[in-house]
Amino acid sequence: MSVTNKAWDVLFERHNILQFIEQHGYFIIQAKEIKKEREPRLMAKFDHSKHLPKLFKENGLSILPISRSSYIIGEFDAYEKVEYDNSIKPEQISFPPEITTIDPTNLYSESSALHCAFVTGMIEDVLGEKAFQTISGRMSSQQFDFNIRMRSGFDHQITIKNSQVEIDGGYESISQFMLIEAKNQKVEDFLVRQLFYPYRLWKRKTNKRVKPIFFTYSNDIFSFFIYEFLNDERYNSLQLVEQKDYIIAHEHLTFENIIDLFKQTNVQPEPKFPFPQADSFPRVVDLLSLLMGQDLSKHDITLNYDFDDRQTNYYTTAGMYLGLIEKYTNDDRQTMFTLTRAGKRLMGQRTKEKFLKLAQLIFEHKPFNQVFAEYLKTNRLPCKQRVVEIMKNCQLYNLHADSTYYRRAQTVLSWIKWIVELPKTY
């Protein structure tokens, strides 16, 4: 059990939190009470619902700050699902040659991705007007009230007073003010508070239209989710208006490129690593991007990004299987993950070369190679049963049970589907 889970177990028992919520619908806890077990900033910031402590998940609870020193816990509907529209072809945007302090092949932080989006004109395109960056960082929410939906379906009113607000980027045009919450990875959901609190603050401070945007940079694609709040008093009135995707202009990747690569690739002996169970290859790429910025522990990956404990294991193993990630023990005897030399070289390449190299590394493994060969013959992916048959003839490391083969077969199909769809995306 994680340190955070243990600390919340103690707090729930000490303050009879579940019983209080059952009677009153919510519980307010002071930061100083949380600090008796662990730092509040580590105990109360859960950007994605999968990061919530076990007791919160089991009881349908969320936590929100209501001041600089207190939090409210209740059965609140606090998160918004993010559904990527994969039918959108990213618009290619040229990178200005006069810019030398941003490397478009090395955007491994949220701030660098946002700076790149600004200097390339993406932000002005989303606004439809010339824009200037005017704010970022932490500030006070001031005071306001709002209603939030509870699990029961009823609304609960909350008062916020001088809670801390953090804005990744604020951009002002002649008639609009854009607020951006940014993530340098693909996500499944986000905490609406990250847009709602800044929105309420700045709606009072400017007479311009305030435009809340959730932004992700993943797999070289800049995605802008343009929202509006239909009712300023309702936390859950967030509505998606449009998704706009961009990519730095590069030589187009074609299916012929992939076929030529496949023909030139030699199958290598299977490594002595567990066969991957990581059904989203874009998330493998996201993990490589995170590690390009710094070495990370399992706890770092799980805590700060949209992974749970199990996914962190699955995706780090997938990176090691491809020869792009390795692990070591640091001076504190903590297991750390880092990119191999090959991983660093690959992630420093431009879009087309990077994704073709990733496809090549996949093709070097016999199960993937043979499944793609069958796809070329039939123009469709084989069924899972056929993939299992192929895998059983490939002498895979430490893979025995039929149930395990079937789970891993889904990874094979997902990765080959990712390769097949590369020309549609890039």
C-alpha positions as CSV (number, residue, x, y, z in Angstrom):
1,M,0.0,0.0,0.0
2,S,1.3,3.5,-0.9
3,V,2.3,6.1,1.7
4,T,-0.6,8.3,0.6
5,N,-3.1,5.4,1.0
6,K,-1.8,4.6,4.5
7,A,-1.9,8.2,5.6
8,W,-5.5,8.7,4.4
9,D,-6.5,5.4,6.1
10,V,-5.3,7.0,9.4
11,L,-7.0,10.3,8.8
12,F,-10.3,8.7,7.8
13,E,-10.3,6.6,11.0
14,R,-9.1,9.4,13.3
15,H,-11.8,11.9,12.1
16,N,-14.6,9.4,11.3
17,I,-14.7,10.9,7.8
18,L,-17.0,8.3,6.2
19,Q,-19.5,8.5,9.0
20,F,-19.5,12.3,8.8
21,I,-20.0,12.3,5.1
22,E,-22.9,9.8,5.4
23,Q,-24.6,12.1,7.8
24,H,-23.8,15.5,6.3
25,G,-22.8,14.9,2.7
26,Y,-19.3,16.3,3.0
27,F,-16.3,16.7,5.4
28,I,-13.9,19.7,5.7
29,I,-10.4,18.9,6.7
30,Q,-7.7,21.4,7.7
31,A,-4.3,21.2,6.0
32,K,-2.7,21.2,9.5
33,E,-4.5,17.9,10.2
34,I,-3.3,16.4,7.0
35,K,0.2,17.5,7.7
36,K,0.3,15.4,10.8
37,E,0.6,12.4,8.5
38,R,2.1,13.8,5.3
39,E,2.5,17.0,3.3
40,P,-0.9,18.3,2.1
41,R,0.5,19.0,-1.4
42,L,1.3,15.3,-1.7
43,M,-2.0,14.2,-0.1
44,A,-4.6,16.3,-1.8
45,K,-3.5,16.9,-5.4
46,F,-4.9,14.2,-7.7
47,D,-4.9,15.5,-11.3
48,H,-6.5,12.2,-12.6
49,S,-9.2,10.1,-11.0
50,K,-7.0,7.0,-11.1
51,H,-4.6,8.7,-8.7
52,L,-7.3,9.0,-6.0
53,P,-6.4,7.0,-2.8
54,K,-8.1,3.6,-2.4
55,L,-10.6,4.8,0.2
56,F,-11.7,7.6,-2.1
57,K,-12.2,5.3,-5.0
58,E,-14.1,2.7,-3.0
59,N,-16.5,5.3,-1.7
60,G,-16.9,7.5,-4.7
61,L,-15.2,10.5,-3.1
62,S,-13.2,13.4,-4.4
63,I,-11.3,16.2,-2.7
64,L,-11.1,19.9,-3.6
65,P,-9.3,22.9,-1.9
66,I,-11.6,25.6,-0.5
67,S,-8.9,27.8,0.9
68,R,-5.2,27.9,1.4
69,S,-5.6,25.8,4.5
70,S,-8.6,23.6,4.1
71,Y,-10.1,21.0,1.8
72,I,-13.6,19.5,1.3
73,I,-14.2,15.8,0.8
74,G,-17.5,14.5,-0.6
75,E,-19.2,12.4,-3.3
76,F,-18.4,15.0,-5.9
77,D,-18.3,14.5,-9.6
78,A,-14.9,16.3,-10.0
79,Y,-13.4,14.9,-13.2
80,E,-14.1,15.2,-16.9
81,K,-13.4,12.4,-19.3
82,V,-11.2,13.2,-22.3
83,E,-12.1,11.4,-25.5
84,Y,-9.7,12.0,-28.4
85,D,-11.2,12.2,-31.8
86,N,-8.8,10.2,-33.8
87,S,-10.5,11.0,-37.1
88,I,-9.0,14.5,-36.9
89,K,-6.0,14.9,-39.1
90,P,-3.6,17.2,-37.4
91,E,-2.9,20.5,-39.2
92,Q,0.7,20.8,-40.1
93,I,2.3,24.0,-38.8
94,S,5.7,25.3,-39.9
95,F,8.3,26.0,-37.2
96,P,9.8,29.5,-37.5
97,P,13.4,29.2,-38.6
98,E,14.4,32.3,-36.7
99,I,13.6,30.7,-33.3
100,T,16.7,29.0,-31.9
101,T,15.9,28.7,-28.2
102,I,13.1,26.1,-28.7
103,D,13.9,22.7,-30.1
104,P,10.8,21.2,-31.6
105,T,12.2,17.7,-31.3
106,N,12.7,18.1,-27.5
107,L,9.4,19.3,-26.1
108,Y,9.4,17.2,-23.0
109,S,7.8,19.6,-20.5
110,E,4.4,21.2,-20.5
111,S,5.9,24.7,-20.6
112,S,8.2,23.9,-23.6
113,A,5.2,22.4,-25.5
114,L,3.1,25.5,-24.8
115,H,6.0,27.9,-25.8
116,C,6.2,26.0,-29.1
117,A,2.5,26.1,-29.6
118,F,2.6,29.9,-29.2
119,V,5.6,30.7,-31.4
120,T,4.3,28.5,-34.2
121,G,0.9,30.4,-34.2
122,M,-1.2,27.5,-33.0
123,I,-2.6,29.5,-30.1
124,E,-3.6,32.4,-32.4
125,D,-5.2,29.9,-34.7
126,V,-7.3,28.5,-31.9
127,L,-8.3,32.1,-30.8
128,G,-8.8,33.3,-34.3
129,E,-7.0,36.6,-33.3
130,K,-3.5,37.9,-32.7
131,A,-2.6,37.0,-29.1
132,F,-0.1,37.8,-26.4
133,Q,1.0,35.6,-23.4
134,T,0.1,37.6,-20.3
135,I,0.0,35.3,-17.3
136,S,1.1,32.0,-15.9
137,G,1.9,30.6,-12.5
138,R,0.2,30.7,-9.1
139,M,-2.3,33.2,-7.8
140,S,-5.3,33.4,-5.4
141,S,-8.8,32.4,-6.4
142,Q,-10.4,35.2,-4.3
143,Q,-13.9,34.3,-3.1
144,F,-16.8,32.7,-5.0
145,D,-19.6,30.1,-4.6
146,F,-20.5,27.3,-7.0
147,N,-22.6,24.1,-7.2
148,I,-21.1,20.7,-7.9
149,R,-22.9,17.5,-8.8
150,M,-22.8,14.7,-6.3
151,R,-23.0,11.0,-6.8
152,S,-26.7,11.1,-5.7
153,G,-27.4,13.4,-8.7
154,F,-28.1,16.4,-6.4
155,D,-25.9,19.6,-6.3
156,H,-23.9,20.7,-3.4
157,Q,-22.9,24.3,-2.9
158,I,-19.3,25.1,-2.0
159,T,-17.7,28.4,-1.1
160,I,-14.1,29.0,-2.1
161,K,-12.0,31.7,-0.3
162,N,-8.5,32.5,-1.5
163,S,-7.6,29.0,-2.6
164,Q,-4.4,28.6,-4.6
165,V,-4.9,28.7,-8.4
166,E,-2.2,27.7,-10.9
167,I,-2.4,28.6,-14.6
168,D,-0.1,27.0,-17.2
169,G,-0.7,29.7,-19.7
170,G,-2.9,32.7,-20.2
171,Y,-3.2,34.4,-23.7
172,E,-5.0,37.6,-24.4
173,S,-6.4,38.8,-27.7
174,I,-8.5,41.8,-28.6
175,S,-11.7,40.2,-27.5
176,Q,-10.7,36.9,-25.7
177,F,-8.7,35.6,-22.8
178,M,-7.6,32.0,-23.1
179,L,-6.7,29.9,-20.0
180,I,-4.8,26.7,-20.6
181,E,-4.3,23.7,-18.4
182,A,-1.5,21.6,-20.0
183,K,-0.3,18.0,-19.9
184,N,2.6,16.5,-21.8
185,Q,0.9,13.2,-22.2
186,K,-2.4,11.6,-23.4
187,V,-4.9,11.4,-20.6
188,E,-8.1,9.7,-19.8
189,D,-9.6,12.5,-17.6
190,F,-8.7,15.7,-15.8
191,L,-9.7,17.5,-12.7
192,V,-12.2,20.2,-13.8
193,R,-11.0,22.4,-10.9
194,Q,-7.9,23.1,-12.9
195,L,-10.0,25.1,-15.4
196,F,-13.0,26.1,-13.3
197,Y,-11.2,28.0,-10.5
198,P,-9.0,30.1,-12.9
199,Y,-12.1,30.6,-15.1
200,R,-14.2,32.0,-12.2
201,L,-11.3,34.2,-11.0
202,W,-10.6,35.8,-14.4
203,K,-14.3,36.0,-15.5
204,R,-14.5,38.8,-12.8
205,K,-11.2,40.4,-13.7
206,T,-11.7,40.9,-17.4
207,N,-14.6,41.9,-19.6
208,K,-13.3,39.8,-22.4
209,R,-14.6,36.3,-23.2
210,V,-12.7,33.8,-21.1
211,K,-11.9,30.6,-23.1
212,P,-11.0,27.5,-21.0
213,I,-8.7,25.1,-22.8
214,F,-7.4,21.7,-21.9
215,F,-4.1,21.0,-23.8
216,T,-2.1,17.9,-24.3
217,Y,1.2,17.3,-26.2
218,S,1.5,13.6,-27.0
219,N,3.2,11.6,-29.7
220,D,4.2,14.9,-31.4
221,I,0.6,16.1,-31.6
222,F,-0.6,19.3,-30.0
223,S,-4.3,18.8,-29.0
224,F,-6.5,21.7,-27.9
225,F,-9.8,20.8,-26.2
226,I,-11.8,24.0,-26.4
227,Y,-14.5,24.2,-23.6
228,E,-17.1,26.5,-22.3
229,F,-19.0,26.7,-19.0
230,L,-22.7,26.9,-19.8
231,N,-23.4,28.1,-16.3
232,D,-20.7,30.0,-14.4
233,E,-22.2,28.8,-11.1
234,R,-22.0,25.1,-12.0
235,Y,-18.8,23.2,-11.8
236,N,-20.2,20.4,-14.0
237,S,-21.5,22.7,-16.8
238,L,-18.3,22.2,-18.8
239,Q,-19.0,21.4,-22.4
240,L,-16.6,20.5,-25.2
241,V,-17.0,22.9,-28.1
242,E,-14.2,21.6,-30.4
243,Q,-10.9,19.7,-30.5
244,K,-8.1,21.1,-32.7
245,D,-4.9,19.1,-33.4
246,Y,-1.6,20.4,-34.8
247,I,1.8,18.9,-35.6
248,I,5.1,20.5,-36.6
249,A,5.4,20.2,-40.4
250,H,7.5,17.3,-41.5
251,E,7.9,15.0,-44.5
252,H,4.7,12.9,-44.9
253,L,4.9,9.4,-43.7
254,T,3.3,6.9,-46.2
255,F,2.3,3.3,-46.1
256,E,5.0,2.6,-48.7
257,N,7.5,3.9,-46.2
258,I,6.3,1.3,-43.7
259,I,6.3,-1.6,-46.3
260,D,9.9,-0.7,-47.3
261,L,10.9,-0.6,-43.7
262,F,9.2,-4.0,-43.0
263,K,11.0,-5.6,-45.9
264,Q,14.4,-4.3,-44.7
265,T,14.0,-5.3,-41.1
266,N,15.6,-8.5,-39.8
267,V,13.9,-10.3,-37.0
268,Q,16.1,-10.4,-33.8
269,P,16.1,-13.1,-31.0
270,E,13.5,-12.5,-28.4
271,P,15.0,-10.7,-25.3
272,K,14.8,-12.2,-21.8
273,F,12.1,-9.7,-20.8
274,P,8.4,-10.3,-20.0
275,F,6.4,-10.0,-23.2
276,P,4.7,-6.6,-23.1
277,Q,1.1,-6.1,-21.9
278,A,0.7,-2.4,-22.9
279,D,-2.4,-2.0,-25.1
280,S,-1.9,1.7,-26.0
281,F,1.3,2.2,-28.0
282,P,0.9,6.0,-27.8
283,R,1.2,5.7,-24.1
284,V,4.5,3.9,-24.6
285,V,5.7,6.9,-26.6
286,D,4.4,9.2,-23.9
287,L,6.5,7.4,-21.3
288,L,9.6,7.7,-23.5
289,S,8.9,11.4,-23.7
290,L,8.6,11.7,-19.9
291,L,12.0,9.9,-19.5
292,M,13.6,12.2,-22.0
293,G,13.3,15.0,-19.5
294,Q,14.6,13.1,-16.5
295,D,15.0,9.7,-14.9
296,L,11.9,8.7,-12.9
297,S,11.1,6.2,-10.2
298,K,8.0,4.1,-10.4
299,H,6.4,6.3,-7.7
300,D,7.2,9.4,-9.8
301,I,5.6,8.0,-12.9
302,T,2.5,6.8,-11.1
303,L,2.1,10.0,-9.0
304,N,2.7,12.6,-11.6
305,Y,1.3,11.2,-14.8
306,D,-1.9,9.4,-15.9
307,F,-0.7,5.9,-14.9
308,D,-1.7,3.7,-12.1
309,D,0.7,1.3,-10.4
310,R,-0.1,-1.6,-12.7
311,Q,0.2,0.5,-15.8
312,T,3.5,1.9,-14.7
313,N,4.8,-1.7,-14.5
314,Y,3.3,-2.7,-17.9
315,Y,4.6,0.4,-19.8
316,T,8.1,0.5,-18.3
317,T,8.4,-3.3,-19.2
318,A,7.3,-2.5,-22.7
319,G,10.0,0.1,-23.1
320,M,12.6,-2.4,-21.8
321,Y,11.4,-5.0,-24.2
322,L,12.0,-2.6,-27.1
323,G,15.5,-1.8,-25.8
324,L,14.6,1.9,-25.1
325,I,14.3,1.9,-21.3
326,E,16.6,0.5,-18.6
327,K,16.4,0.6,-14.8
328,Y,19.0,1.1,-12.1
329,T,19.2,1.6,-8.3
330,N,20.1,5.1,-7.1
331,D,22.0,6.0,-4.0
332,D,18.8,5.9,-1.9
333,R,18.2,2.2,-3.1
334,Q,15.3,3.3,-5.2
335,T,14.6,1.7,-8.6
336,M,14.9,4.4,-11.3
337,F,14.0,4.2,-15.0
338,T,16.0,5.9,-17.7
339,L,16.3,6.0,-21.4
340,T,19.0,3.8,-23.0
341,R,21.3,5.5,-25.4
342,A,19.2,4.1,-28.3
343,G,16.1,5.6,-26.6
344,K,17.7,9.0,-26.3
345,R,18.8,8.9,-30.0
346,L,15.4,7.9,-31.1
347,M,13.5,10.5,-29.1
348,G,15.7,13.2,-30.5
349,Q,14.7,12.5,-34.0
350,R,12.1,14.3,-36.0
351,T,8.6,13.0,-36.3
352,K,8.8,10.8,-39.4
353,E,12.1,9.2,-38.6
354,K,11.1,8.7,-34.9
355,F,7.9,6.8,-35.7
356,L,9.5,4.7,-38.5
357,K,12.3,3.7,-36.1
358,L,9.7,2.7,-33.5
359,A,7.9,0.6,-36.1
360,Q,11.2,-1.0,-37.0
361,L,11.9,-1.9,-33.4
362,I,8.5,-3.6,-33.2
363,F,9.0,-5.4,-36.5
364,E,12.3,-6.9,-35.1
365,H,10.2,-9.1,-32.8
366,K,8.9,-12.2,-34.5
367,P,5.3,-12.2,-33.2
368,F,4.7,-8.6,-34.4
369,N,6.6,-9.2,-37.7
370,Q,4.4,-12.3,-38.6
371,V,1.2,-10.6,-37.6
372,F,2.0,-7.6,-39.9
373,A,2.9,-10.0,-42.7
374,E,-0.5,-11.6,-42.4
375,Y,-2.1,-8.1,-42.5
376,L,-0.3,-7.4,-45.7
377,K,-1.6,-10.6,-47.3
378,T,-5.3,-10.1,-46.2
379,N,-5.5,-6.3,-45.7
380,R,-7.0,-6.9,-42.2
381,L,-5.7,-7.8,-38.8
382,P,-5.9,-11.5,-37.9
383,C,-8.2,-12.6,-35.1
384,K,-6.9,-12.9,-31.5
385,Q,-6.9,-16.7,-31.7
386,R,-4.6,-16.6,-34.8
387,V,-2.3,-14.2,-33.0
388,V,-2.0,-16.6,-30.1
389,E,-1.1,-19.4,-32.5
390,I,1.7,-17.2,-34.0
391,M,2.9,-16.3,-30.5
392,K,3.1,-19.9,-29.4
393,N,5.5,-20.6,-32.2
394,C,7.9,-17.8,-31.3
395,Q,9.6,-19.1,-28.2
396,L,8.6,-16.2,-26.0
397,Y,10.3,-15.7,-22.7
398,N,8.5,-17.0,-19.7
399,L,5.1,-17.1,-21.3
400,H,3.1,-20.3,-20.6
401,A,-0.6,-20.0,-19.6
402,D,-3.2,-19.6,-22.4
403,S,-4.9,-16.8,-20.5
404,T,-1.6,-14.9,-20.5
405,Y,-1.2,-15.5,-24.3
406,Y,-4.6,-14.0,-24.9
407,R,-3.9,-10.9,-22.9
408,R,-0.6,-10.4,-24.6
409,A,-2.2,-11.0,-28.0
410,Q,-4.2,-7.8,-27.5
411,T,-1.0,-5.9,-27.2
412,V,0.3,-7.4,-30.5
413,L,-2.9,-6.4,-32.3
414,S,-2.9,-2.9,-30.7
415,W,0.8,-2.2,-31.7
416,I,0.3,-3.4,-35.3
417,K,-2.9,-1.3,-35.6
418,W,-0.8,1.7,-34.4
419,I,1.7,1.1,-37.2
420,V,-1.0,0.6,-39.8
421,E,-2.6,3.9,-38.9
422,L,0.6,6.0,-38.8
423,P,0.0,7.4,-42.4
424,K,-3.5,8.5,-41.4
425,T,-2.1,10.5,-38.5
426,Y,1.3,11.6,-39.6
